[in-house]
């Protein structure tokens, strides 16, 4: 494997991890611990 291939794999893993973290935090902000939807207080 060349250095470019290794860098590409590391970049893809980082991208997937960041996407998962953003989706998880967005889900946690919309639902409480019991899975009940929080009402938006705007």
N, C-alpha and C positions, 0 to 999 in steps of 0.2 A: 504494500500500500504506500502510496506517495504521501507527502506531507499535505498536499491539497485535499486528498481524500479524508485524511484524519481530521483536518480543520472543518471540512464540510459536515462530517458526522457529528462533531462536537457542536457546531452551530445549530444543526437540526435538533439535537437533544435539548440544547438551551432554549430554542424557540418553542418546542413542545412543552417544556417545563413552565416557561413564562405564560403561555396560553392557558395551561391547566390552572396555574395559580390565579390568573385574572378571573377565569370562569368560576373557580371555587369561592373567591372573595366576593364576587358579584352575587352568587347564590346565597352565601352566608348573610349578606346585607339585606336580602329580600325575605329570608325565612328565619324564624327563631329556632331554638334548640328542639322543639317538639315537631317541627315541620310545618307549623302554622304560618301562613303568609302574614308578614308585617304590613300594616297599612301605611301608605306614604303620607307623611305629615308635611305637606307643602303649604 
